[in-house]
């Protein structure tokens, strides 16, 4: 397979048009503005950068996107079409642990840089925590210095710990997480970062809000991504059986990448400072085993179980993460755009990146 060029696919155009047509996003507030995005080459960051640049052109917003990236070569490959066309994209090479000097104004920040590999949470827990805390503090200090109009911190559904089965999870339902479990280096650091955001909002007036995303996927996923949705996608693409290492009892909702972008922009421009918002497509709620069987049906393959100890795999214990999205919906946001779980897989596979 050739390397996926995200800018020439019909799927890309459809997603960008869907985002641009989201009338609940006050696009006019971005006119002439500068938006800094961290984690810009990641799945969500990459989609967000593309969306802003696309909307900027279509709506004549004259906006500028600053993309903070660790790997300049990778960034130039991922955003090659925009760079070649002389768009308003500026790459800033560095990381959130030590942000390089950024001259000029910054109006908005979306902080998405984070460790996302489950195994790293138990193999590199110190680095997981340090990146989260040091990086978020640096971003908040930058936001304070630049007097930004809004910041969104991308948090996670994992801050809820282990909700009871059959219960809707609202933003106030933070769960119990043991600091003695290495796997919790990730969710506890996310909670700490949210607390830091709340503190900066209250003490320094930094207009920051947190967005608790459920598991998100779509076009732009790396073909070798280690997360379960990518593994299912590879099995479907290669016509090989899905092998589950657990019973697949964890239940959660999922979110399409374009819906994640509209959620980010909605909370950035309309959200309340110091608050947190869930983002998920509640209609996709299912167990991992159920999802595996649905994906298998799509490709005429089988699901097999070869059980291993979950802790060694870096997976959290069985979760029942049925997020309540009424708070973000009160801002006008709604997911879907006609994209259900089955279509999410088709579009992800079509747009997987080969490295």
N, C-alpha and C positions, 0 to 999 in steps of 0.2 A: 504493500500500500504506500502511496506517496504521502509526504507530509501534508497535513490538512491545512489549506489556506482558508482561514475563517472569513476572509473578506469577499470571496467570490461565490460562496454557496447560497443557494436559495434559502436554506434554513437561517442563515445569518440575516438576510434581508427581512425575512418574516419576523424574526425575533426583534430586530431593531425597529421595525415598523410597529410592532405590538407595543414596545416600550414607548416610542414616540407618540403613539395614539392614546396613551393612558392619560385621560383628561384630568384625573385627580392629582396629577403631579403639576405643581405651579412652575412650569418651565421658565416663565418670564423672570423669575427670581435668579436664574443662572446667567442671565444676559450680561456679558462683559465680565463675568466672574472667573476666578482662578480656583480650581479644585485640586487638592493634593490627595493622592490615593496611595496607601501603602499596601504591600502584598499585591502589586499591580500585575505580576505575571501569573499569579494563581488563578484558579478557575473563576472565582467570583470577581476578583479584581480585574482580570482580563476582560471579562464580559462587561463590567462596569465602564472601563476605559473606552472600549469600543462603542458602547451605548451613548456615552456623553459626547464623543467626537461625532458620531453619526447624527445625533440630535442637534449638535451644534451647527453642523452643515445644513441640515434640512430646515431648521427653524431660524437660521441666521442669528445664533445666540452670541457669536463672537466670544466664546468661552475658551479658557486655556486649561489643559489638564497636565498636572505635574505627576509623573509616575515614579515613585521611589522603588528602585529595583536593585537587587544584589548582583545580578548577572546581566551586564550590559549586552553581551552577545545574544543571550536568550531573549532579552527584551526586544532587541532590534529584529530578531526573527519573528517574534510573536506580533509585533506591531509594524512589520515591514511595509505594508501597503499605505498606512497612514504616514509613516516617515518619508516614504518616497514621494507622496503627494504633497509634502510640505504642510501638513496639518498643524493645528495648535497643540501638539503633543510635545512635552519636554521630558526627557528622561533624566532622573537624578540618581546617580549611582551611589549606593550606600545602604545602610540598614537602620532599623528603628533603634537599635542599641546605641548607635552613634550617628545621629542624623547630620549630614553635611550642612553647611551654611546655605540657606535658601534666601536669595535676595528678592525684594519686592513683596507685594501683598499676597496673602492667601486668604480666600474668603470662606472656603469650606474644606473640611478634611473627612475622608472616610478611612478609618484605620482597620485594615483587614489582614495585616501581617501577623502570622501565627504559625506555630507548629501544628501540623494536621495529621501526621502519621502516628497511629495508635501505638505502635511498638516503641516509638521514641518516648512516649510518656513514662514507660517503665525502664527503658534503657538509658535515657538522657533526661531524667526528671529535673535535675538542677538547671540545665539549659532551657528546658520547657518553661520553667517558672521564671527564670531570669529574662528570657526573651519577652514573655508576657508583661511582667511588671516594669522592667526597665524601658521597654519599648513604649508601653502605654503612657508611662510618666513623661517620657520625652515628647511624645505627641501632644499630650495635654499642656506641657510647658510651651511648646511651639504655638499651640492654639491660643494660649494666654498672651504670649508675646505679640502675635500677629492680630489679636483682637478679631478672631474669625466670627462669622455669622452662624456657624453650625458645625458640629462634629458628630459623626456616628461611629461608635465602637462596635465592631462585629463580635458578638459574644456567641454563646452556644446553648443549645437545649440541655447540655450535660450539667449545667448549673443546678438543675432540678433534682439531681441525685437519682433516687429510685421511687418514683411515684407509684401509687397503688393501681393495680389493673382496674380499668373501667372508670377511672376518674379523669376529668378534664383538667389540664394543667394550666393554671393562670399565672400571671407574672409574680404574684405574691407568694407562690408555693415553693420557695427554695427548700431543697431537701437536705438531709443529713449526709455529710461526706466525711469519712475518716481521713485525717491527715497522715495516718500511718499506712495507708494503702498507696503505693507508688503510682498506680494508675490514676489516682486522683490529683496528681500534679497538674494535670490539664484543667479539669473542671474547677478545682479550688483556685487556681491562678486566674481563671476567668471571673470567678466571683470577686476575687481581690481587685481585679482591674475594674469591674463594674463599681465596686465601692470607691475606688480611686476617682472614677468618672463622676460619681455622685458628689464626692468631696470637693472636687475642682469646680463643679457647678455651683455648689452651695457657698464655698469660701471665696472663690475668685470670679464667679459669674461666667465661667466658661460654658457656652451653650452646647453641652454634650449629652447625647442619649445613647442607650445601648440597644442593640438589635439581636435578639436570641434566635438564631437561625436553626431550623431543623436540618437534617442531611440534605444537601443540595447537589444536583447534577444536571448535566445537559451537554450540548456541544462544547468542545474545548477541553474535555477530560483527557488527561494523558493516557495513552493506551496501556501503560504499565502501572497506572495508579493502583495502590494496594487496597483501596477501600472496597467494601463488598459490592456496591453497585457497579464498579468498574470490572470486578471479577465476573459478575453475572453478564455484563456486556461483552466481555472477551469470549466467554463460553458461547454466547449467542452468535457472535461474529464468526467464531471458529468451528461452530457446530460440534462442540464437545460437551459432555455432561457437566452439570453443576455439582460440585462437591462441597457440602456443608461440613464445617469442622465443629459446629455446635448444633443444638437442636433447632436453632433458628426461631426461638420463642420471643425474642425482643420485638416489640411492636412500636412503630413510629409513623409519623407522616413524613412526606418528602416534599421537596420544593424544586421547581424548575428554575434554571439559572436566570432566565428573563424575569421571572416572578421575584427572584431574590433582588435583582436590580431595581425593580419598581418599588419593592419594599424599602430598600436602602434610601432611594431618593425621596420617597414619601416621608419617612421618619426624619431624614436630614432637613427637609424643607418645611414640614408641618408638625413634627414631633415636639413633645414637651421636654424641656431641659431637665436633666436629672432623673428621667424615667427610663424604663426598659419596656421593650415591645417584643412579643413573639411573632415569628414569621414561619408559616407552614401552609401547605395545601391540605386542609383537613380531610378532603375527599380521598386522599391517597393512603389513608391510615391502614396499615396491615402489618403482619408479622414478616420477619425475614424469610421464613419458610414459605409463607403464602406468596410472597413476591417471587421467590425462586421458582415456584411451580408455575406462576403466570408467565415468567420469562421463558421457562422451559417449553411451555405450550407454543410460544411464539416461534420457536426454532425447531420444534419436533425433537427435543433432546430430553434427557432424564435428569432427575435430582437424586443424588446419592449422599448418604451420611457416613462420614468417617470422623467420629467424634474425638476431640482433643480437649485438654484442659483450657478453658477460656482465658485464664489468667496468663498463661504462657503465650497466648496469641496476642495479648495486649488489648483484648476486647473488654468493654465494661460488662458487669453482670447483667442478667436479663433486665431489660427496661420496658416500661409501658409509658411511652412518651406521647400522649395524645394532647398536643398543645392547643390551647384555646386562643384564637386569633381575634377575638372581638375587640380588643383594645386598638390594634393597628387598623382593623376594619372601620373603626369609628373615625379614622382620618380619611376614609374614602378608598383605601387600598383593597384590592381583591385579586386573588390569584386565579390562574386557569388559562384564560385565553384559548380555551378549547384543548389544552394540552393535558391529557391524563397520564397515568403512570406508564401505560403501554407505549404511548407516543413519546414520552420522555426517553425511554430506552431506544426507540428507533432513531430519534434525533441525536442522542448521545453517540450511538454507534456510528452514525453517518459523519459525525463531527469529531471523532476521536483523533487525537494528535499522535502521530507516529514519530518517535525520537530515535 
